[in-house]
Each structure stands twice: as structure tokens, then as C-alpha cells.
Amino acid sequence: MSTPFNTSLRRDPDDPRGLAERIEALVEERIEEAVEFVGMDLLIQLRRAQGRPAPEAKSAGDRQEYEGLVREWLLHLRGALLEGLAPEDLQKVSRAEEARGREEIPRLLAGQGALARTLPDYWQRFETLRVAFIQARLGAPPPRAGFLSRLLRRARL
């Protein structure tokens, strides 16, 4: 008779990956979720501070703004966490990013996975940097509308 706990509840029994690969995938999944949260939280807070409506799931403009914030956050996070790393650790991050291909966001996320495996205090630093980044973005003046936006706004008045 087999025991009811013969496999991990989170593991698909048909998953051919080894333990290290599964752990790596879970770490990257957790990072992706945390980065998505930072981007959405910042977008909502910025909208609220600027008196703009909440983002809509089907809006291409809102999606583009969200992706821009995620990109900005990942670049900020990367720069802060790479500072002071040993050359061999920098190479690990570079290799992880290069293995992801050409798309910037997946490359940056892969680099964060490498940093999470390298830095024992990764999540504490992530959280500290997140708070400072959001405070800095909320304290910054809203981006100035481009010429065309200002022109069209005047035309509607």
C-alpha cells in the first residue's frame, strides 16, 4: 500500500526536471510575481497621486505604461544589486541574462534569478530598494505631456 504523501503536492509527477532545476524555476517564478506586484502597485499609486483613473486590463496604453515601470524597476534593481559584486558573480548574472535571448524583460528577470541565488540577503535588499524606488517615483513630478498631447488638450478646451 502506498502512502498518500508519496510525492510533493507542488510537483507534477510527470515533470522530468531535477530538484535544482525545479528550485531555480520556482525562484524565478517568485521573482516574476514580486516584480509584477511592484509594477502594478507603483502604477496604481502613481495614478492615484496624479488623479488619474485606475488602469484597465484591456488598455494598450495602460499595459505599455505598466511595462515601462517594470522595466525601470528591473534596471534600477539590477544596478543597485550588481554594485560591489565579485567578478565571478557578475559573470554568473551576465550568463543567465544572455541565456534568455534578446527580449529585455526576460533577460532582466533571469539576471534577478542569478542574483537571488548569489546574494543571501536578496529579498531583504529587494524590499528595501522597492520602498525607496516607489517613494522616489511618487515624489518625482509627473512626466510632462508631449507637444502633441498638449496641443490636442488645448483643442478640446
HUNOR-V257039 format. One record per residue. PHI is phi in whole degrees, -180 to 180 (NA if undefined). PSI is psi in degrees with one decimal (NA if undefined). D_CENTER is the distance of its C-alpha to the mean C-alpha in whole Angstrom. Layout:
BEGIN
<<PHI/PSI/D_CENTER> <PHI/PSI/D_CENTER>>
END
This chain:
BEGIN
<<NA/132.1/46> <-89/153.6/42> <-80/153.9/40> <-71/-12.4/37> <-113/48.6/35> <-82/-3.2/35> <-151/158.9/31> <-66/139.5/28> <-66/-26.9/27> <-89/-5.6/23> <-105/129.6/25> <-75/123.4/26> <-62/-19.8/30> <-90/2.4/29> <-76/115.9/26> <-81/-7.0/28> <-69/150.1/25> <-79/176.2/26> <-60/-47.0/25> <-61/-41.4/23> <-67/-39.5/21> <-66/-41.4/20> <-64/-44.4/19> <-59/-43.3/16> <-65/-39.9/15> <-67/-38.7/15> <-63/-46.6/13> <-65/-36.4/10> <-65/-42.2/11> <-64/-41.6/10> <-64/-44.4/7> <-60/-43.3/6> <-63/-42.9/7> <-65/-40.3/6> <-67/-41.9/3> <-61/-40.6/5> <-63/-45.3/8> <-59/-46.3/7> <-62/-45.8/7> <-70/-42.2/10> <-60/-45.0/11> <-65/-42.5/11> <-59/-45.7/13> <-65/-44.2/15> <-65/-40.4/16> <-64/-44.2/17> <-61/-45.1/19> <-62/-45.0/21> <-65/-31.1/22> <-94/1.8/23> <69/27.9/25> <-99/158.4/23> <-69/158.7/23> <-62/152.0/20> <-66/150.8/18> <-112/139.6/19> <-61/-33.7/18> <-94/3.7/20> <-87/120.5/20> <-65/-36.6/19> <-65/-41.5/19> <-66/-39.9/16> <-63/-42.1/14> <-65/-41.8/14> <-63/-42.7/14> <-61/-47.5/11> <-63/-34.9/9> <-64/-41.1/11> <-67/-40.5/9> <-63/-44.7/5> <-61/-46.4/7> <-60/-43.3/9> <-64/-46.0/7> <-63/-39.5/5> <-66/-41.3/9> <-63/-47.9/10> <-61/-45.5/9> <-59/-49.0/10> <-60/-43.2/13> <-69/-39.0/14> <-80/-26.0/14> <-75/-22.5/16> <-59/122.9/18> <83/4.8/21> <-74/149.7/20> <-68/152.1/23> <-55/-37.8/24> <-68/-33.3/24> <-72/-37.2/20> <-61/-38.5/19> <-66/-38.4/21> <-61/-43.3/19> <-65/-45.5/16> <-61/-42.8/17> <-64/-41.6/19> <-63/-41.8/16> <-67/-43.8/14> <-65/-31.3/17> <-69/-16.6/18> <-87/-5.1/15> <97/-149.6/17> <-101/-22.6/17> <-67/130.3/14> <-66/-48.6/11> <-62/-49.3/8> <-60/-35.1/9> <-64/-46.8/11> <-65/-37.9/8> <-65/-40.2/7> <-63/-38.9/10> <-63/-38.0/11> <-66/-36.2/9> <-61/-42.9/11> <-65/-40.2/14> <-66/-38.5/13> <-64/-35.1/13> <-77/-22.4/16> <-90/-42.4/18> <-95/118.8/17> <-66/-24.2/19> <-106/29.5/17> <-54/-50.1/14> <-70/-33.0/13> <-66/-42.7/15> <-68/-39.4/14> <-56/-49.3/10> <-66/-43.7/12> <-61/-45.1/15> <-67/-36.1/12> <-61/-48.0/10> <-61/-46.6/14> <-64/-40.0/15> <-64/-46.0/12> <-65/-42.4/13> <-62/-41.5/17> <-65/-42.0/17> <-69/-36.9/15> <-73/-28.0/18> <-82/-17.0/21> <-76/147.5/20> <-65/150.4/23> <-62/148.6/22> <-61/139.8/21> <-74/137.2/25> <-65/146.4/26> <-70/170.6/27> <-56/-47.1/31> <-63/-41.8/31> <-62/-43.9/29> <-64/-40.5/31> <-63/-45.9/34> <-67/-35.9/34> <-64/-42.7/33> <-64/-36.4/37> <-67/-31.8/38> <-76/-25.2/37> <-73/NA/39>>
END
